[in-house]
Amino acid sequence: MQDPSLVQGKLVRRYKRFLADVMMDDGEIITVHCPNTGSMKNCVEEGAQVWLSRSENPTRKYPLTWEYMKTSRGHYIGVNPQRANGLVRSAIEAGRVLEVHGYPEVKNEVCYGDENSRIDIFLSGHSGQAECYLEVKSVTLLENPVSHGVGYFPDSVSVRGTRHLRELKRVAIQGHRAILFFCVQHSGIQQVAPAAHIDPLYADTLIEAVEAGVEVLVYKVRFRGGKPTIHTSLPFVLGA
C-alpha cells in the first residue's frame, strides 16, 4: 500500500468490535474506528502494519478509520467491508466483470424484496438479459492451513446475510438475475466457500439459493500501487 492519503501505524488491539488501538510512528497510541462488524477471525495480529484514513468531519469522536493491514505472512487485507461495494461497482463500470457486461444502468441501494431489504447494486437496461440484483459480501477469513488458500464467508453468524440469501432466492424464482458477489479483500485467499463450520444456516440457505438459480461470483482485490482494484475471478466451492 502506497497511498499517501493514508496514515500508517501498528495494531495494538481491536476491541468492542468498533474500536482499535494503533501505535503511531512517534510511539503515541491512539484509538481508531474499526468499520468491520464481523469477528475478523484470523485477521487481527498484534503488531501488524495498518493503514488508516482520516475523516474531515470535525464532529467525529475517532477521526481515523482502519482501512487495510498487512499480516506477518505478507498478506494484505481490506478491513473495511464498506469499500467492497465501490470496488465492485467500479469494476462493473470498467467492464472487468464479464458476467454482467452490457448493463447500461447501474444503481446502488435499491429497495426490493419482502423483508425490507436494499440490494447493493441493481443493473438494468441490458438488451438480452433480465434485470439483475447483485448483493456484495466482503471476504477476509482465510482458514488454516493458510497454504490451501480457502476463504470463507461469513466469519461469524450472519442473520442479515441469511436474509439477503432468502431475498435473492425469491428474485431468482421470479425470473430476474440474482447474484451473490463475494469480493475477496485478502491477498492470500485463492477460492471461497460457505462457512458451514461457523454459520450452518447460512451455508444451507446458500445451497438452496443456488439451486433456485442464484449465481455466485467471486472476484479478488489486488492491493498494488496504493489503489485496490477488483482484479481476477476465483473459484467458488460449495463443499470445501
N, C-alpha and C positions, 0 to 999 in steps of 0.2 A: 504494500500500500504506500503510495507516494503522493497522496492528495494533500497539498499544502494547506487546505482549509481545515484539516482535521488536527486535533491535538493528540499527542501520544502520551502514554503512561504505562504503568504496570499494575495489573489487577491485584488487589489485596484480598477482597472477598466480595461475594454477592449475597444479599440478604433481603428478606421481606419481598422477594420476587421483583420489586420495582426499583431497588436501590443496589448500588455497588460502591465500594471504596476503591479508589485508584491512587497510586503514588505517582506524583508528577516527577519530572526530571530534576527539580530542585529539592526533592525529598518531601514536599508537602503532600499530605494525604487529604483528598477531597472526596465528597460524596457526589455521585453522578446518578442520573436516571437510567435505569435498565428497562428498555421497552419490550423485553421478551417476557411474556407471562407464563411460558411453559417451564418445565423443570430444568431445561438446559443441560440435561444429562450428558455426561462425558465431554462437556464443553468448558466448564468452569475450572480453570487451573490457576492456583496462586502463583503470582509472578509472571503470568503470561502478558505479552505485549498487547496493548489495546489501543484503539483509535476512537476518539470522541468528537462529536460535532457540537458546535456551540449555537445555542438559540439566541436570537436577538430580542426575544420577548423579555422586557425588564421585570415582569411580574412573576416569572418562573422561579420557584424555590431552588431548583437544581438546573442551572443553565446548560450544563454539559450532558450529552446523551451518548451512551455506549453504542457504537455502531459496528465495529469489527474487532477481531482478535486473531492472534497467531498462536497456535499451540506449540508445546515442546517438540512435537513431531514435525513441525513446519507446516501444518495445515492452517489455511485461512478460513475463518468462519464469519459470515454475516450475521451478527447477533440480532439486528433489528428486523423483525418479520414484516414490519410495515413498509420496508423498502421493496419487498418482493413484488407487490402489485405494480409499482412503477417500472421495475426491471422487466416484468413480463409484458406490460403494455408497450414499452419502448421496443422490445424485440419483435412483437407482433407488427407494429407500425413500420419497422425496418425490414420486414419480410423474412426474419430469421426463424420464425415458427411456421414451417411449411404446412403443417396440418390445418392451419386456419388462415392460409394465404388467400387473399381475394375479397375479404370483407372490408368495404369502404367506410363503414360506420362503426366506431368504437366508443363505448360509453363506460364510465365507472359507476359503481354503487347504484345499480338499478334495482328497484323493489320488485320482488317476484315471489311466487310460491304461496303455500298455505300456512306457513309458520312465521310470517312477518320477517322474512329474510331480505337481504340485499345481495345480489350477485356481484362479485368483484369486477368482472368485465363482461359486457354484453356486446356481441358482434352481430351486425345485421347488414342487409343490402347486397348479399352475395347473389350472383346470377344463377348459381347452380346448387347452393347449399341452404339448408334451413337456418333460421336464427340460432345463434349459439350462446349458451350460458356457460361461462368459464369461471370456476372457483379456484383461487390461488392458495396454495399452502406452502409455507417455508419449511424446508427440511434441513435440520442441523444435527440430528442424532446419528452418530457413527458408532455402532456397537462393536464390542470385542468379539473375535480378533479383528483389529482395525485393518490388518493386511487383506482381509476379504472385501473390504470396501463397501459393506452393506449398510445403507442408511435406512432409517425407519421413521414413520410418522404414524401417530403423534408420539411426543416424548413424555406425555402424561395423559391421563384420562381426559378426553375432549368431548363433552356433551354437545358443545357448539359444532364441532366438526362432524359428529354423527348426524345432527340436524341438517347440516348442509348436504350430506350424502342423501338423506331422505328427499330433500328438495330437488336435487339433481336427478334422482331416480324418477320422480314424478314428471320432471321436464322431459326426460328421455322417452318415457311411456307416451307422453302427449305428442311425440313426433318431432320435437326440437333436438338440436345438438346440445349435449350436456357434457362438459369437460371438467375433470379434476386435474389441475395443473400443479405438479409438485416442482417448486422452484428450489433447487438444491443449493443452499448457501454454505457449503462445506467442501473444501477442495479435496478432501480425502474420500468422499463418497463416490462410488462407481456404479451403484444400482440402488433402487429403492423398493421397499416392501412395506406392507402394513404392519404396524407394531402390535401383533396379536398378543404378545407377552406382556404388553403394557395396558392396552385397551382392547380386549377381545370383542366387545360390542362394536367398536368402530371397524375392526377388521371384518367381522361378519357382515356388517351393513355395507361395507365397500364391495365385498363379493356379490351381494345382492344387487348393488347399483351397477356393477359391471355386467352382470347377467341381464339387467334391464336395458342395457345399451349405453351406459355412461362410459365415455372414453377417458383414458388416463394418459396424460403426457408427463414426461419427466425431462426437465432441462436443467443444466448445470450452469452456475455462475462462474465466470472467470475473473479472478482478482489480479488484475495486471494494470500497471500504469496509473494507479490511483482512481480508476473509474471502473467499478464492477459492471459486467455486462453478461447477459444470457449468451452462452457460448455454444453448447452442444447438447444433443439429446442423450439420455441414458436409458437403460432398460428398466422396466417395471416388472417385479416378480410378485405374484400374489401369495406364494407359499414359501418365501425364503426363510 
